[in-house]
């Protein structure tokens, strides 16, 4: 359809894609345009929609169909020119019609933005920080302590309240001698030091015992959510009913069985915790190496200025992926915005912070795929389809219908390029 397509690179990752639309294609476009137009034509002597082509051309001229004909054939002609020249547009083209002479091919120029050139630097043998994988005795003890605290019971305490204790209180808050909405409660359970209440409130209860009345003097923060209270001094008349402290269970076999029904002794629990921490450290180490190695490969590459269109597309992709994940969890995006007090623009701003770096990373990975001539096999594509089907609990046929082989091959090749970078990285 397009012939003699030629791309000329200009400045700032833009260029001109020149191509022609041949006469056979033009004729198809004119036929399509006429069939659309004639349905609404009213010409004396002819029924609506029955005007012969020759009569139309004599009355209006064939040129009257040119614009509609071009609209009909241009998308395919443009795509053919893109495929012929192997350019990679990253935004919608600006179409300029150079000539539409009767009996001649139509000459078109598309001003397009393309991916920037990438000059790869070193991407093999990149030095990364030595990762810690050893499990220390202190790691296991710290995890046991966490579990012990989770199993702790609150028991009544004689004596003064300390940080970490829980108090049962009544309180009535006033500002300028007047009570305010939400400023009072009865039998409220508050852990001292939790930061649940206004800054200073919990501290003023430390050192007091059950049965005492305490006037708690605090000042609401300037950024307090209730604007009528922000920055104002308040007095909370507080009654301490009870003081409770956490009583930790003994670290013994019974504790181990309470924590994990699959173990019988404390030593078995320690061994299991040791193995879990070992796996976690290994996974963290692999993630850190991958992140640092890829970052190194990107820093070593030289990349032209990133077109804004690519950054905008990356932000949109991140947003759509995030919202899709919410929907998979049964959360409607509108409800999410209401619950979090955010908007779509807020999410876009969040994703925009790292969008350029993500685009650079993708460009470097693609350049490595090209340089290493990484081409996934049919078996690898089938394995990827099976993996995705298992992950998303879909039929393999549905996955293949949703994703083309080119898309799957692109993702597999990117993974293999990342493996190449990471496997060759050197820890120092």
NORMOPE-V11172 format. One record per residue. N is the residue number from 1. RES is the residue in three letters. SS is DSSP state (A for helix, B for strand, O for the rest). PSI is psi in whole degrees, -180 to 180 (none if undefined). D_FIRST is the distance of its C-alpha to the first C-alpha in whole Angstrom. Layout:
# NORMOPE-V11172
n/res/ss/psi/d_first
N/RES/SS/PSI/D_FIRST
N/RES/SS/PSI/D_FIRST
This chain:
# NORMOPE-V11172
n/res/ss/psi/d_first
1/UNK/O/-50/0
2/UNK/B/147/4
3/UNK/B/153/6
4/UNK/B/37/10
5/UNK/B/138/10
6/UNK/B/133/14
7/UNK/B/132/17
8/UNK/B/118/20
9/UNK/B/136/23
10/UNK/O/-164/25
11/UNK/O/163/29
12/UNK/O/40/29
13/UNK/O/28/26
14/UNK/B/166/24
15/UNK/B/170/21
16/UNK/B/125/19
17/UNK/B/107/15
18/UNK/B/134/13
19/UNK/B/166/10
20/UNK/B/154/8
21/UNK/B/120/6
22/UNK/O/168/6
23/UNK/A/-39/9
24/UNK/A/-42/8
25/UNK/A/-40/6
26/UNK/A/-43/9
27/UNK/A/-42/12
28/UNK/A/-40/11
29/UNK/A/-41/11
30/UNK/A/-41/15
31/UNK/A/-44/16
32/UNK/A/-45/16
33/UNK/A/-43/17
34/UNK/A/-42/20
35/UNK/A/-29/21
36/UNK/A/-44/22
37/UNK/A/-40/24
38/UNK/A/-22/26
39/UNK/A/-25/27
40/UNK/A/6/29
41/UNK/O/136/30
42/UNK/O/105/34
43/UNK/O/125/34
44/UNK/O/134/38
45/UNK/O/-7/38
46/UNK/O/142/35
47/UNK/O/152/35
48/UNK/O/129/33
49/UNK/O/4/29
50/UNK/O/17/30
51/UNK/O/127/29
52/UNK/O/152/27
53/UNK/A/-40/24
54/UNK/A/-40/26
55/UNK/A/-42/29
56/UNK/A/-48/26
57/UNK/A/-37/25
58/UNK/A/-37/28
59/UNK/A/-42/30
60/UNK/A/-20/27
61/UNK/O/141/25
62/UNK/A/-28/21
63/UNK/A/-22/20
64/UNK/A/-18/22
65/UNK/A/-8/19
66/UNK/A/-45/17
67/UNK/A/-46/18
68/UNK/A/-37/17
69/UNK/A/-42/14
70/UNK/A/-43/13
71/UNK/A/-32/14
72/UNK/A/-36/13
73/UNK/A/-15/9
74/UNK/A/-45/10
75/UNK/A/-45/11
76/UNK/A/-40/8
77/UNK/A/-42/6
78/UNK/A/-45/9
79/UNK/A/-39/10
80/UNK/A/-38/7
81/UNK/A/-39/9
82/UNK/A/-46/12
83/UNK/A/-39/12
84/UNK/A/-40/11
85/UNK/A/-8/14
86/UNK/O/32/16
87/UNK/O/162/17
88/UNK/O/86/19
89/UNK/B/145/19
90/UNK/O/8/22
91/UNK/O/170/22
92/UNK/O/140/20
93/UNK/O/155/18
94/UNK/B/111/20
95/UNK/B/128/17
96/UNK/B/124/18
97/UNK/B/118/16
98/UNK/B/-41/17
99/UNK/B/145/17
100/UNK/O/56/15
101/UNK/O/140/17
102/UNK/O/133/17
103/UNK/O/-2/16
104/UNK/O/156/14
105/UNK/O/145/11
106/UNK/B/132/11
107/UNK/B/126/12
108/UNK/B/141/13
109/UNK/B/126/15
110/UNK/B/120/16
111/UNK/B/119/19
112/UNK/B/156/20
113/UNK/B/133/23
114/UNK/B/168/22
115/UNK/O/143/25
116/UNK/O/156/28
117/UNK/O/145/29
118/UNK/B/124/31
119/UNK/B/106/34
120/UNK/O/142/36
121/UNK/O/-153/40
122/UNK/O/132/42
123/UNK/O/1/41
124/UNK/O/146/43
125/UNK/O/26/47
126/UNK/O/133/47
127/UNK/B/133/51
128/UNK/B/163/52
129/UNK/O/143/55
130/UNK/O/129/57
131/UNK/O/143/57
132/UNK/O/122/60
133/UNK/O/-14/60
134/UNK/O/140/64
135/UNK/O/119/65
136/UNK/O/158/69
137/UNK/A/-37/72
138/UNK/A/-30/71
139/UNK/A/-44/68
140/UNK/A/-42/69
141/UNK/A/-39/72
142/UNK/A/-40/70
143/UNK/A/-39/68
144/UNK/A/-39/71
145/UNK/A/-39/73
146/UNK/A/-46/70
147/UNK/A/-38/70
148/UNK/A/-42/74
149/UNK/A/-36/73
150/UNK/A/-29/71
151/UNK/O/1/74
152/UNK/O/149/76
153/UNK/B/146/79
154/UNK/B/126/80
155/UNK/B/149/84
156/UNK/B/145/86
157/UNK/O/133/88
158/UNK/O/135/91
159/UNK/O/-172/91
160/UNK/O/148/88
161/UNK/O/138/85
162/UNK/O/165/83
163/UNK/O/133/79
164/UNK/O/-20/77
165/UNK/O/163/80
166/UNK/B/131/79
167/UNK/B/146/81
168/UNK/B/119/81
169/UNK/B/156/82
170/UNK/B/146/82
171/UNK/B/150/81
172/UNK/B/120/81
173/UNK/B/141/79
174/UNK/B/148/80
175/UNK/B/125/79
176/UNK/O/36/82
177/UNK/O/1/84
178/UNK/B/137/82
179/UNK/B/155/80
180/UNK/B/158/76
181/UNK/B/134/73
182/UNK/B/10/73
183/UNK/B/11/75
184/UNK/B/154/78
185/UNK/B/161/78
186/UNK/B/145/80
187/UNK/B/44/81
188/UNK/B/133/77
189/UNK/B/120/77
190/UNK/B/125/76
191/UNK/B/122/75
192/UNK/O/126/77
193/UNK/O/-2/74
194/UNK/O/-18/71
195/UNK/O/20/70
196/UNK/O/-38/70
197/UNK/O/-179/72
198/UNK/O/141/72
199/UNK/O/130/73
200/UNK/O/-26/76
201/UNK/O/-53/77
202/UNK/O/-37/77
203/UNK/A/-36/79
204/UNK/A/-13/82
205/UNK/A/-16/83
206/UNK/O/135/83
207/UNK/O/-2/87
208/UNK/O/157/88
209/UNK/O/167/89
210/UNK/O/138/89
211/UNK/O/-14/91
212/UNK/O/152/91
213/UNK/B/132/89
214/UNK/B/131/87
215/UNK/B/110/86
216/UNK/B/118/82
217/UNK/B/121/82
218/UNK/B/166/78
219/UNK/B/127/75
220/UNK/O/140/72
221/UNK/O/153/69
222/UNK/O/-29/68
223/UNK/O/22/64
224/UNK/O/142/66
225/UNK/O/-34/64
226/UNK/O/104/66
227/UNK/O/-32/66
228/UNK/O/-12/70
229/UNK/O/-14/71
230/UNK/O/128/69
231/UNK/O/0/72
232/UNK/O/150/75
233/UNK/B/143/78
234/UNK/B/154/79
235/UNK/B/127/82
236/UNK/B/110/81
237/UNK/B/115/85
238/UNK/B/136/84
239/UNK/B/122/86
240/UNK/B/116/86
241/UNK/B/-47/87
242/UNK/B/153/86
243/UNK/B/127/85
244/UNK/B/147/83
245/UNK/B/159/82
246/UNK/B/129/80
247/UNK/B/114/81
248/UNK/O/142/79
249/UNK/O/158/80
250/UNK/O/142/81
251/UNK/O/90/79
252/UNK/O/-172/80
253/UNK/A/-38/79
254/UNK/A/-41/79
255/UNK/A/-46/77
256/UNK/A/-44/74
257/UNK/A/-33/74
258/UNK/A/-36/74
259/UNK/A/-41/71
260/UNK/O/112/69
261/UNK/O/-10/70
262/UNK/O/2/69
263/UNK/O/158/72
264/UNK/O/-19/75
265/UNK/O/164/77
266/UNK/A/-37/76
267/UNK/A/-39/75
268/UNK/A/-40/72
269/UNK/A/-43/71
270/UNK/A/-42/71
271/UNK/A/-43/69
272/UNK/A/-43/67
273/UNK/A/-42/66
274/UNK/A/-47/66
275/UNK/A/-39/63
276/UNK/A/-44/61
277/UNK/A/-39/62
278/UNK/A/-45/61
279/UNK/A/-41/58
280/UNK/A/-42/57
281/UNK/A/-37/58
282/UNK/A/-45/55
283/UNK/A/-43/52
284/UNK/A/-41/53
285/UNK/A/-44/53
286/UNK/A/-41/50
287/UNK/A/-42/48
288/UNK/A/-41/50
289/UNK/A/-44/49
290/UNK/A/-47/45
291/UNK/A/-45/45
292/UNK/A/-39/47
293/UNK/A/-45/45
294/UNK/A/-42/42
295/UNK/A/-39/43
296/UNK/A/-42/44
297/UNK/A/-39/41
298/UNK/A/-43/39
299/UNK/A/-34/42
300/UNK/A/-15/42
301/UNK/O/153/38
302/UNK/B/123/37
303/UNK/B/133/34
304/UNK/O/170/33
305/UNK/O/136/33
306/UNK/O/124/32
307/UNK/O/141/30
308/UNK/A/-32/31
309/UNK/A/-36/28
310/UNK/A/-38/29
311/UNK/A/-44/32
312/UNK/A/-41/32
313/UNK/A/-40/29
314/UNK/A/-42/32
315/UNK/A/-44/35
316/UNK/A/-42/33
317/UNK/A/-43/32
318/UNK/A/-42/36
319/UNK/A/-49/37
320/UNK/A/-39/35
321/UNK/A/-41/36
322/UNK/A/-46/40
323/UNK/A/-36/39
324/UNK/A/-39/38
325/UNK/A/-39/41
326/UNK/A/-46/43
327/UNK/A/-37/42
328/UNK/A/-27/43
329/UNK/O/4/46
330/UNK/O/19/47
331/UNK/O/121/47
332/UNK/O/132/45
333/UNK/A/-38/43
334/UNK/A/-41/45
335/UNK/A/-38/49
336/UNK/A/-45/48
337/UNK/A/-39/48
338/UNK/A/-44/51
339/UNK/A/-37/53
340/UNK/A/-8/52
341/UNK/O/29/52
342/UNK/O/175/48
343/UNK/O/173/45
344/UNK/A/-39/41
345/UNK/A/-36/42
346/UNK/A/-43/44
347/UNK/A/-41/42
348/UNK/A/-42/40
349/UNK/A/-38/42
350/UNK/A/-45/43
351/UNK/A/-26/40
352/UNK/A/-24/39
353/UNK/O/-41/42
354/UNK/O/10/41
355/UNK/A/-44/37
356/UNK/A/-41/36
357/UNK/A/-38/38
358/UNK/A/-39/36
359/UNK/A/-45/33
360/UNK/A/-43/35
361/UNK/A/-46/36
362/UNK/A/-41/32
363/UNK/A/-42/31
364/UNK/A/-42/34
365/UNK/A/-45/33
366/UNK/A/-39/30
367/UNK/A/-37/30
368/UNK/A/-41/33
369/UNK/A/-44/31
370/UNK/A/-45/29
371/UNK/A/-41/32
372/UNK/A/-4/33
373/UNK/O/51/30
374/UNK/O/118/31
375/UNK/O/105/29
376/UNK/O/144/31
377/UNK/O/169/32
378/UNK/A/-37/31
379/UNK/A/-38/35
380/UNK/A/-37/35
381/UNK/A/-43/32
382/UNK/A/-41/34
383/UNK/A/-37/37
384/UNK/A/-40/35
385/UNK/A/-44/34
386/UNK/A/-42/38
387/UNK/A/-44/39
388/UNK/A/-39/37
389/UNK/A/-42/38
390/UNK/A/-43/42
391/UNK/A/-44/42
392/UNK/A/8/40
393/UNK/O/52/42
394/UNK/O/163/39
395/UNK/O/145/38
396/UNK/A/-35/36
397/UNK/A/-39/33
398/UNK/A/-38/33
399/UNK/A/-45/32
400/UNK/A/-34/29
401/UNK/A/-32/28
402/UNK/A/-29/28
403/UNK/O/130/27
404/UNK/O/162/24
405/UNK/A/-35/25
406/UNK/A/-42/23
407/UNK/A/-45/25
408/UNK/A/-44/28
409/UNK/A/-39/28
410/UNK/A/-46/27
411/UNK/A/-41/31
412/UNK/A/-44/33
413/UNK/A/-40/32
414/UNK/A/-43/33
415/UNK/A/-40/36
416/UNK/A/-35/36
417/UNK/A/-41/36
418/UNK/A/-42/39
419/UNK/A/-40/41
420/UNK/A/-45/41
421/UNK/A/-47/42
422/UNK/A/-44/44
423/UNK/A/-27/46
424/UNK/O/-5/46
425/UNK/O/148/48
426/UNK/B/123/52
427/UNK/B/127/54
428/UNK/O/none/57
